[in-house]
Amino acid sequence: MKGEALFRQSHLCQRCWLIVEGAAVLQSVGYDGQLLQITSYGPGELAGVFPSPRKQEAELICDAHTEALEAQTVPLARLAATTPGIALGLAALLARQNEALLARMANRITLSASGRVYSELLALADENGAIKPAPVLAAIALRVNTTRETASRAVAAAERRGLVSRVQGGLLIISRPRLEALIV
């Protein structure tokens, strides 16, 4: 699905997608013709429109090998209206996405590129500091609005300092407090 548009800017969208694997990027063409990334959606995130169809101000493009569950917006909204468990699940999912989006926006405004990379690594890590599977640095760079090279340099610097280590199948954060101290 790489490069496939799930919906286009200025078109009516009547669906939403739950990303199962891969990523999709929400992007828009600015007034000057430049393509601007707004956000990206990864596994477990809902993209598209809900609870009603609407004209899109951006386009959603599959960025990597993407698998997604597709639902028509109106029937899903009706199901949520009559099934409290579905409504609660959607509310929790959208609230979590909103919280993550606000954190990314705050990070873009207040943090250096390296700081955003370190913040994203901490967000990806489990309670033991493990990130599995190994994070794709290009995907991290895309999410934090920097280049792959900058993300690679930031991770390499953290490795040299002994803050993170590459382990089989992933990355391990060795010192969460010291990595947090680099988020500036």
Protein Blocks (a to p, Z undefined) as FASTA:
>chain_A
ZZiafbdehiacfbdcddfbhcdddddddfkopacdfbdcdehiaedjdfbdcddfbdcd
dfbdcddddddfklmmmmmmmmmklmmmmmmmmmmmmmmmmmmmmmmmmmcfklmmmmmm
mmmpcfkopacddddfklmmmmnopafklmmmmmmmmmmnopaccdehiacdfblmlmmm
mmZZ
